[in-house]
Amino acid sequence: MQRRTLLHLATATALPAWGPSSWAQGAFPTRPVTIVVPFGPGGATDLTARLVAEKLSARWGQQVLVDNKPGAGGNVGSALVAKAAPDGHTLVLGVTGSHGINVSLVPNMPYHPQRDFESLTQATIFPNAIAVHPAVPAKTLQELIALARQRPGRLSFGSDGNGTASHLGMELIKAEAKVFMVHIPYRGGAAMLSDLSGQQIDAGLTGLPAALPLARAGKLRILAVTTATRVPAAPDIPTVAEQGFPGYTAAPWAGFFAPRGTPAALTARLADDLIAALNAPDVRQRMAEGGSTIVASRPEEFKAFVGQEIERWARAIKTSGAKLD
């Protein structure tokens, strides 16, 4: 489904904030720009894209299509962008799964997260949340694990999709606790949370920014966050590490990528514009309210980070024995 947002072309950060400008090597954009979100609307990744798009709308003078392309843990949308023309008119907001995990988990990957993309900026890092339906008699993570031991194979947990950080994050817990829960992969956090709040599944792991409003409305109960420390936006929610899993951390991230071969000057321009939007005080505040942290790294920093993430999740997959469902 395509969602259209009017955006105005941004300048490099050295220019006055949000004024009009032109790319030194030629006009850009010359036609509508597409930002692919490789998950359905309503989840934490989509929220990040919408906030950035809203801020850029004061700056870009060409129409931008925010296109949700869910499927295969982010692979469907990411593969489309990997094959797109490297002219800056097609970008993707990649995530931990699509650009960090899947290359070690998915056979016959349709792209390589480093070789087929130009890294622009890491947008955010945010906690995942482990939540249950209020009818599930577990108020802590250890109580959920105890319940899973009492009912082997009878409890289900939903994730954002095969190979996502929410999938692997729970698999690490299951492997260490030696319990079995049936994995139900979804095509994004919004669909999973809908089924969780409707009691179609027992538990789920997804982005805290999307889960918090439902928890505050009493539609689900959050048991833990997956960051190393508690989240300022929800300080009463303990971490997984605090509840019997010392050293555990599985915080997902999102970042912008362009197709490989995008000219260096245009790559730098895109990065500057995105970083300026992410650093806007109101964007930072809105993301912090949902538990996310803006990163807004430079392209070279983001490229190194992606390489580290690929290595880290390859080790996690080996440790957990995780497989696609």
N, C-alpha and C positions, 0 to 999 in steps of 0.2 A: 504494500500500500504506500503510495506516495503522499507525502505531506509537504505543502509548499510554504515557504517562509521567505518574504522579501528580505534580502540581505544587501548591504552596500560594501563595495570593495574597500579593503582596509589598507592603510599605509604601514610602513615599517615603524617600529616603536620609537625611532628617533624623531619622527614627525609629530606635530601636535595631535593630541588624542582625538581619534574618531573623525579626522578630516578627510576629504577626498584626496586621492593620489593616483599615480599611474605606475605600472611596472616599467623599470628602466629599459628592458629589452623588448617592449611591445605591450599593446593593450591587453589587459586581463581583468576580468574574464570577457570573452567575446560572445558567450552564449550562457545559458543557465548552467549552474554548477550543481553537482549532485554530491551530497554527503551521505554515504551509506552507513546505517546503523545495523549491525548484523544480528539484531534481536528485535522482538516485537516492541510496539509502543508501550510506554508506561513503566518500564523497569529503570534501574539506576543508570544504565548506559544511555538510554533514550533521554532521561532527564538531563544528563550532562550535555548531550548534543543540543537539546532545546534551549538550555540556558545560554550556551555559547552562541547559538544562532540568534537569539534575541538581542544579545549585546552587539553582535556584528551587524545587525540590521540597520544600525545608525551609520554604518561605515561602507557597506558594499552596495554598489549600484547596479547589481545584476541579480536576477532571480536565482535562488538556490532551492533545490529539491532535497529535502531530508527524506531518505528512502529507507524504510525498515525492510530488511531482507533476512528474516530469521531462518535458522536451520543448521544442523550439524555443528552445534556448539560454536557458531560464528563463522564456520567455514564457507557457507553459501555466499553470504554477502562479501566476505573478504576475497574470495576467489574472483568475484565479478570485478572488484577494483584492481586486483592483480593483473587482470587482462585488459584493463581500460587504457586509453591513450594517456601517455605521461605528459599531459599538458596542464595539469592543475585543476581541471574541470571535474574530476571525480576523486573523492577522498573517502576514507573509511575511518570510523572511530573503532579501532581494534581493541581487544580486551585480553585479559590473561589467557583465556582459553584459545582464542583464535591466533594469538601471536606469541604465546609462551608455552602452552601445554600440548596442543594438538599435534605438533610436529613430532612429538615423542610417543603419542598415543594412537593416532589415526593412521591406518595403513593407506598408502597411495594418496598422500596429501596433494590437493590440487595446486598448491603454492608453497613457497618457503617464506616464513615470516620475516627473514632478513634479506634474502637474495632478491625477492620480488617486490620489495617496498622501499620507499624512502621514509625514514623516521622523521616526523615533524616535531611533536612535543608530547610528553606524557601529560595528560590532562588532569587525572585524579588518581588517588588511591583511596579506597573506602573499605570499611569492614563488611564482611558478610555476616549475616545473623542466622543462628539456628533457632527455628521457631516451631511450635506445635499448635495444633488446634486446641482451644480451651477445654474441650472434652477429654483430651489426653491427660491422664493423671500423672503428670510429671512437671515439676516446678523448677528443676535443675537439670543440667546435662547428665549428671550421674544418675538421677532418677529415670531419665529417658533410657540410658544404657541398661539400667537394672530391669526396666520394663521390656526392653528388647531381649534380654536374656530369658525372661519369663515367657515371652511369646516369640520364639525364634521363627523368623520368616513371616510373621503376621503383621508386623509394622512396616509401613512404607515411608520413604522419604523422597521428596521431590527436589530436583535441581533445575538450574537454568538451562541445562542441556548436557549431552554427552561431551566429556572433555573439558567442561568449564571448571573454573576455580571452585564453584559450589559443589560440583560432582566430586572432584578430587579432594576437596577439603573434608567432606564427610567420609570418603573412603579411607583417608588417613586415620580418622577417629575410629571407624569400624575395625580397621586392621589392628590398631593398638589395643582397643578394648576387647577384641575377639568376639564381636557380636555380628549378627546378620540382620539387615533391614533391606527390604526390596527397594531398589532404585527405580524411580519413575522420572525419566528425563523429559523436560519441557522445551519449548522453543522460546525461552526467555523467562525472566522472573515474574512478569505480570501475570502470565497464564498460570504459572505454578502457584502464586499467591492467591489467585482466584479460587483454585481448587482446594488449597489449604484452608482458606477462610470458609469455604463451603463444606468442609469435612470430607472431601473426596480422597484426601491423603492424610496421614497422621502427622508428619513432620516435613520440614523443608529447610533448605539452606539457600539464601539469596542475599542480595544487597540490602544492608540496613536502611539506606535512604528510602527504599520502596516499602520495606516491612514496617518501619516505625509508625506511619499513620494508621495502619491496620491494627497494630498492637495498642495504640492509644485509643482506638475505637472499640477495643475489647474483642476484636475478631480473631486474634491469635495471641499467643504468649511467646515472647522471646526469651530463650534460655541462655544464650551466650553470643558473644561476638568473636570474630576470628583474628582480630588484631592482637599484637603483643601486649598492648595496654588498653585500659578501658577508654571509651569514647566520650569526649566532653558533652556531646549532644544527648547521651544516655548513660550517665555515670553509674546508675544503679545496676546496669547489666554487666555481669562478670564475663571475663574472657574464658575461652576454652582452656587456656593454660592454667588458669586459677582453679579449674575444676578437674584436676587429676591428669593433665596433659602438659607437663612443664616443657617450655620451649616451643610449643605449638604456635604457629602463625601461618595464616593463609589469606592474606588480605589481597583482594583483586584490584586491578587497575584498569584504566582506559586511556587510550592515546590515539592521536591522529596520525595517519599514514597516507602517503601519496604513492602512486604506482612507480616502480623502479624506472629510472631514466628521466624523471622529471628534472628539468634544468636546475642547476645549483642555485642560480639567482632567484628563480621562482620558488624553489623549496625554502630558501631563507625568508622570502617575502611571506609565504604562507605561514611559516613558523612564527614570524614576528606578529602577524595579525592574530593568530590563535592565542599566543601568549598574552598579548595585550587584552584580549577579551577575558581570558581566564583570570587575569590579575585585577580585573575590575572589582572594587571593594564589595559591591552588592552581589556579584557572582560568588565571591569567596564566602560572604556571609550566608547566602542561600545554601551553598553546598555544605558549609559547616553545620547548619541547622539540621541537615539530614544525616550528619555523621561522616561526610566526605571531606577530604583534604585536597586542595588544589596543589598541583606540583608545578606545572608550567615550565618544564625543563627545556634546555636547548637541544637541537637535533642530535648533536654528537653525544650528549649525555643520555638521551633517550635511546639511541642506538646501542650504547654500551649496556644500558639497563635491560633491554630486550634480550641481549645475549646472555646476561646473567640469569634472567628468568627462565630461559630455555634450559639451561643447565640445571637450575634448582628444581624445576618441575620434572625433569627427566629422572632425577634422583628420587623424587617423591613417588613417581609412578612405579619405579622399581621397588621401593620400600613397601608400598601399599599393595602391589600386585593388581592395581586397578585395570579394568578392561571396559570396553564399550558395551553398553546394554542395548 
